Amino acid sequence: MDVISFEDFLKVDIRVGTILEVNDFPKAKKPAYQLKIDLGSLGIKKSSAQITNIYSKEDLIGRQVSCIVNFKPRQIANFLSECLVLGVYNDNNEVVILHSVKKIKNGEVVS
């Protein structure tokens, strides 16, 4: 495990957003969705997420997620991913997205 300083952690901008749109991503190497996420004052950001094995598109619409918003955008096939949706691998090596139980204003900072 690499140890980082608290100042390093503060550089990571994690925000809450609501998934507005979910589309299939046939050009991805591994099965994935293309997401559009409302991040409040930061606007609508796009993300690619390899979560097709445990989430349907209908499950994701309206769900709030935590995203890292200050990574450099990443080109994935023909899609520019602008943020990273946070998740945890379960025992089956499937990504379970991190989300809040309570409704939070889009764009709020996770600390």
Biotite code that builds the C-alpha atoms (Angstrom):
import biotite.structure as struc

atoms = struc.array([
    struc.Atom([0.000, 0.000, 0.000], chain_id="A", res_id=1, res_name="MET", atom_name="CA", element="C"),
    struc.Atom([1.323, 3.423, -0.974], chain_id="A", res_id=2, res_name="ASP", atom_name="CA", element="C"),
    struc.Atom([0.963, 6.083, 1.698], chain_id="A", res_id=3, res_name="VAL", atom_name="CA", element="C"),
    struc.Atom([-0.126, 9.544, 0.554], chain_id="A", res_id=4, res_name="ILE", atom_name="CA", element="C"),
    struc.Atom([-0.432, 12.778, 2.460], chain_id="A", res_id=5, res_name="SER", atom_name="CA", element="C"),
    struc.Atom([-3.742, 14.385, 3.367], chain_id="A", res_id=6, res_name="PHE", atom_name="CA", element="C"),
    struc.Atom([-2.809, 17.171, 0.941], chain_id="A", res_id=7, res_name="GLU", atom_name="CA", element="C"),
    struc.Atom([-2.602, 14.544, -1.849], chain_id="A", res_id=8, res_name="ASP", atom_name="CA", element="C"),
    struc.Atom([-6.099, 13.332, -0.965], chain_id="A", res_id=9, res_name="PHE", atom_name="CA", element="C"),
    struc.Atom([-7.426, 16.895, -1.098], chain_id="A", res_id=10, res_name="LEU", atom_name="CA", element="C"),
    struc.Atom([-6.311, 17.109, -4.740], chain_id="A", res_id=11, res_name="LYS", atom_name="CA", element="C"),
    struc.Atom([-8.837, 14.422, -5.708], chain_id="A", res_id=12, res_name="VAL", atom_name="CA", element="C"),
    struc.Atom([-12.143, 16.123, -6.534], chain_id="A", res_id=13, res_name="ASP", atom_name="CA", element="C"),
    struc.Atom([-14.960, 13.654, -5.799], chain_id="A", res_id=14, res_name="ILE", atom_name="CA", element="C"),
    struc.Atom([-18.505, 14.843, -6.477], chain_id="A", res_id=15, res_name="ARG", atom_name="CA", element="C"),
    struc.Atom([-22.014, 13.429, -6.342], chain_id="A", res_id=16, res_name="VAL", atom_name="CA", element="C"),
    struc.Atom([-24.005, 13.281, -9.555], chain_id="A", res_id=17, res_name="GLY", atom_name="CA", element="C"),
    struc.Atom([-27.175, 11.750, -10.937], chain_id="A", res_id=18, res_name="THR", atom_name="CA", element="C"),
    struc.Atom([-27.131, 9.423, -13.928], chain_id="A", res_id=19, res_name="ILE", atom_name="CA", element="C"),
    struc.Atom([-29.385, 10.933, -16.601], chain_id="A", res_id=20, res_name="LEU", atom_name="CA", element="C"),
    struc.Atom([-28.719, 8.665, -19.564], chain_id="A", res_id=21, res_name="GLU", atom_name="CA", element="C"),
    struc.Atom([-27.302, 5.170, -20.117], chain_id="A", res_id=22, res_name="VAL", atom_name="CA", element="C"),
    struc.Atom([-26.330, 3.797, -23.515], chain_id="A", res_id=23, res_name="ASN", atom_name="CA", element="C"),
    struc.Atom([-24.714, 0.591, -24.710], chain_id="A", res_id=24, res_name="ASP", atom_name="CA", element="C"),
    struc.Atom([-21.050, 0.889, -25.657], chain_id="A", res_id=25, res_name="PHE", atom_name="CA", element="C"),
    struc.Atom([-20.473, -1.716, -28.386], chain_id="A", res_id=26, res_name="PRO", atom_name="CA", element="C"),
    struc.Atom([-16.974, -0.431, -29.295], chain_id="A", res_id=27, res_name="LYS", atom_name="CA", element="C"),
    struc.Atom([-15.585, -0.935, -25.772], chain_id="A", res_id=28, res_name="ALA", atom_name="CA", element="C"),
    struc.Atom([-13.121, -3.824, -25.373], chain_id="A", res_id=29, res_name="LYS", atom_name="CA", element="C"),
    struc.Atom([-14.982, -5.067, -22.275], chain_id="A", res_id=30, res_name="LYS", atom_name="CA", element="C"),
    struc.Atom([-18.773, -4.770, -21.868], chain_id="A", res_id=31, res_name="PRO", atom_name="CA", element="C"),
    struc.Atom([-19.572, -1.242, -20.676], chain_id="A", res_id=32, res_name="ALA", atom_name="CA", element="C"),
    struc.Atom([-22.158, 1.510, -20.649], chain_id="A", res_id=33, res_name="TYR", atom_name="CA", element="C"),
    struc.Atom([-21.789, 5.123, -21.692], chain_id="A", res_id=34, res_name="GLN", atom_name="CA", element="C"),
    struc.Atom([-23.212, 7.321, -18.932], chain_id="A", res_id=35, res_name="LEU", atom_name="CA", element="C"),
    struc.Atom([-24.269, 10.965, -18.851], chain_id="A", res_id=36, res_name="LYS", atom_name="CA", element="C"),
    struc.Atom([-24.117, 12.302, -15.308], chain_id="A", res_id=37, res_name="ILE", atom_name="CA", element="C"),
    struc.Atom([-25.539, 15.584, -13.965], chain_id="A", res_id=38, res_name="ASP", atom_name="CA", element="C"),
    struc.Atom([-22.880, 17.056, -11.680], chain_id="A", res_id=39, res_name="LEU", atom_name="CA", element="C"),
    struc.Atom([-24.746, 20.242, -10.792], chain_id="A", res_id=40, res_name="GLY", atom_name="CA", element="C"),
    struc.Atom([-22.655, 23.378, -11.312], chain_id="A", res_id=41, res_name="SER", atom_name="CA", element="C"),
    struc.Atom([-20.012, 21.310, -13.157], chain_id="A", res_id=42, res_name="LEU", atom_name="CA", element="C"),
    struc.Atom([-22.554, 20.435, -15.844], chain_id="A", res_id=43, res_name="GLY", atom_name="CA", element="C"),
    struc.Atom([-23.222, 17.127, -17.574], chain_id="A", res_id=44, res_name="ILE", atom_name="CA", element="C"),
    struc.Atom([-20.189, 14.820, -17.767], chain_id="A", res_id=45, res_name="LYS", atom_name="CA", element="C"),
    struc.Atom([-19.740, 11.564, -19.670], chain_id="A", res_id=46, res_name="LYS", atom_name="CA", element="C"),
    struc.Atom([-18.252, 8.373, -18.277], chain_id="A", res_id=47, res_name="SER", atom_name="CA", element="C"),
    struc.Atom([-17.663, 4.824, -19.448], chain_id="A", res_id=48, res_name="SER", atom_name="CA", element="C"),
    struc.Atom([-18.438, 2.183, -16.823], chain_id="A", res_id=49, res_name="ALA", atom_name="CA", element="C"),
    struc.Atom([-17.907, -1.582, -16.913], chain_id="A", res_id=50, res_name="GLN", atom_name="CA", element="C"),
    struc.Atom([-21.011, -2.356, -14.869], chain_id="A", res_id=51, res_name="ILE", atom_name="CA", element="C"),
    struc.Atom([-23.199, -4.168, -17.400], chain_id="A", res_id=52, res_name="THR", atom_name="CA", element="C"),
    struc.Atom([-23.056, -7.513, -15.604], chain_id="A", res_id=53, res_name="ASN", atom_name="CA", element="C"),
    struc.Atom([-24.991, -6.442, -12.500], chain_id="A", res_id=54, res_name="ILE", atom_name="CA", element="C"),
    struc.Atom([-26.846, -3.262, -13.553], chain_id="A", res_id=55, res_name="TYR", atom_name="CA", element="C"),
    struc.Atom([-29.459, -2.808, -16.238], chain_id="A", res_id=56, res_name="SER", atom_name="CA", element="C"),
    struc.Atom([-29.815, 0.559, -17.928], chain_id="A", res_id=57, res_name="LYS", atom_name="CA", element="C"),
    struc.Atom([-33.131, 1.013, -16.133], chain_id="A", res_id=58, res_name="GLU", atom_name="CA", element="C"),
    struc.Atom([-31.464, 0.353, -12.735], chain_id="A", res_id=59, res_name="ASP", atom_name="CA", element="C"),
    struc.Atom([-29.036, 3.210, -13.322], chain_id="A", res_id=60, res_name="LEU", atom_name="CA", element="C"),
    struc.Atom([-31.269, 6.044, -14.543], chain_id="A", res_id=61, res_name="ILE", atom_name="CA", element="C"),
    struc.Atom([-31.803, 8.493, -11.661], chain_id="A", res_id=62, res_name="GLY", atom_name="CA", element="C"),
    struc.Atom([-29.217, 6.811, -9.415], chain_id="A", res_id=63, res_name="ARG", atom_name="CA", element="C"),
    struc.Atom([-26.766, 9.083, -7.647], chain_id="A", res_id=64, res_name="GLN", atom_name="CA", element="C"),
    struc.Atom([-23.112, 8.114, -7.891], chain_id="A", res_id=65, res_name="VAL", atom_name="CA", element="C"),
    struc.Atom([-19.750, 9.376, -6.657], chain_id="A", res_id=66, res_name="SER", atom_name="CA", element="C"),
    struc.Atom([-17.331, 10.491, -9.376], chain_id="A", res_id=67, res_name="CYS", atom_name="CA", element="C"),
    struc.Atom([-13.778, 11.738, -9.606], chain_id="A", res_id=68, res_name="ILE", atom_name="CA", element="C"),
    struc.Atom([-14.115, 14.821, -11.788], chain_id="A", res_id=69, res_name="VAL", atom_name="CA", element="C"),
    struc.Atom([-10.572, 16.154, -12.027], chain_id="A", res_id=70, res_name="ASN", atom_name="CA", element="C"),
    struc.Atom([-8.836, 13.356, -13.923], chain_id="A", res_id=71, res_name="PHE", atom_name="CA", element="C"),
    struc.Atom([-7.700, 14.197, -17.421], chain_id="A", res_id=72, res_name="LYS", atom_name="CA", element="C"),
    struc.Atom([-10.415, 13.064, -19.902], chain_id="A", res_id=73, res_name="PRO", atom_name="CA", element="C"),
    struc.Atom([-9.697, 9.602, -21.301], chain_id="A", res_id=74, res_name="ARG", atom_name="CA", element="C"),
    struc.Atom([-10.401, 8.412, -24.830], chain_id="A", res_id=75, res_name="GLN", atom_name="CA", element="C"),
    struc.Atom([-11.984, 4.946, -24.759], chain_id="A", res_id=76, res_name="ILE", atom_name="CA", element="C"),
    struc.Atom([-12.590, 3.697, -28.307], chain_id="A", res_id=77, res_name="ALA", atom_name="CA", element="C"),
    struc.Atom([-14.755, 6.410, -29.915], chain_id="A", res_id=78, res_name="ASN", atom_name="CA", element="C"),
    struc.Atom([-15.893, 7.891, -26.570], chain_id="A", res_id=79, res_name="PHE", atom_name="CA", element="C"),
    struc.Atom([-14.301, 10.584, -24.368], chain_id="A", res_id=80, res_name="LEU", atom_name="CA", element="C"),
    struc.Atom([-14.782, 9.724, -20.686], chain_id="A", res_id=81, res_name="SER", atom_name="CA", element="C"),
    struc.Atom([-14.748, 12.914, -18.600], chain_id="A", res_id=82, res_name="GLU", atom_name="CA", element="C"),
    struc.Atom([-15.085, 11.511, -15.083], chain_id="A", res_id=83, res_name="CYS", atom_name="CA", element="C"),
    struc.Atom([-14.612, 8.248, -13.189], chain_id="A", res_id=84, res_name="LEU", atom_name="CA", element="C"),
    struc.Atom([-17.567, 6.634, -11.441], chain_id="A", res_id=85, res_name="VAL", atom_name="CA", element="C"),
    struc.Atom([-16.363, 5.060, -8.200], chain_id="A", res_id=86, res_name="LEU", atom_name="CA", element="C"),
    struc.Atom([-17.068, 1.468, -7.337], chain_id="A", res_id=87, res_name="GLY", atom_name="CA", element="C"),
    struc.Atom([-15.829, -1.589, -5.489], chain_id="A", res_id=88, res_name="VAL", atom_name="CA", element="C"),
    struc.Atom([-15.138, -5.063, -6.881], chain_id="A", res_id=89, res_name="TYR", atom_name="CA", element="C"),
    struc.Atom([-17.273, -7.730, -5.221], chain_id="A", res_id=90, res_name="ASN", atom_name="CA", element="C"),
    struc.Atom([-16.337, -11.406, -4.726], chain_id="A", res_id=91, res_name="ASP", atom_name="CA", element="C"),
    struc.Atom([-17.349, -12.148, -8.350], chain_id="A", res_id=92, res_name="ASN", atom_name="CA", element="C"),
    struc.Atom([-15.008, -9.438, -9.692], chain_id="A", res_id=93, res_name="ASN", atom_name="CA", element="C"),
    struc.Atom([-18.013, -7.257, -10.623], chain_id="A", res_id=94, res_name="GLU", atom_name="CA", element="C"),
    struc.Atom([-18.024, -3.516, -9.987], chain_id="A", res_id=95, res_name="VAL", atom_name="CA", element="C"),
    struc.Atom([-20.603, -2.320, -7.448], chain_id="A", res_id=96, res_name="VAL", atom_name="CA", element="C"),
    struc.Atom([-21.022, 1.444, -7.751], chain_id="A", res_id=97, res_name="ILE", atom_name="CA", element="C"),
    struc.Atom([-20.733, 3.650, -4.676], chain_id="A", res_id=98, res_name="LEU", atom_name="CA", element="C"),
    struc.Atom([-23.828, 5.706, -3.989], chain_id="A", res_id=99, res_name="HIS", atom_name="CA", element="C"),
    struc.Atom([-25.565, 7.534, -1.196], chain_id="A", res_id=100, res_name="SER", atom_name="CA", element="C"),
    struc.Atom([-28.601, 6.185, 0.608], chain_id="A", res_id=101, res_name="VAL", atom_name="CA", element="C"),
    struc.Atom([-29.922, 9.745, 1.046], chain_id="A", res_id=102, res_name="LYS", atom_name="CA", element="C"),
    struc.Atom([-30.556, 12.244, -1.763], chain_id="A", res_id=103, res_name="LYS", atom_name="CA", element="C"),
    struc.Atom([-27.701, 14.740, -2.165], chain_id="A", res_id=104, res_name="ILE", atom_name="CA", element="C"),
    struc.Atom([-27.537, 17.889, -4.286], chain_id="A", res_id=105, res_name="LYS", atom_name="CA", element="C"),
    struc.Atom([-25.745, 17.199, -7.577], chain_id="A", res_id=106, res_name="ASN", atom_name="CA", element="C"),
    struc.Atom([-22.197, 18.532, -7.592], chain_id="A", res_id=107, res_name="GLY", atom_name="CA", element="C"),
    struc.Atom([-21.687, 18.334, -3.820], chain_id="A", res_id=108, res_name="GLU", atom_name="CA", element="C"),
    struc.Atom([-18.139, 17.494, -2.757], chain_id="A", res_id=109, res_name="VAL", atom_name="CA", element="C"),
    struc.Atom([-17.418, 14.118, -1.151], chain_id="A", res_id=110, res_name="VAL", atom_name="CA", element="C"),
    struc.Atom([-15.010, 14.548, 1.760], chain_id="A", res_id=111, res_name="SER", atom_name="CA", element="C"),
])
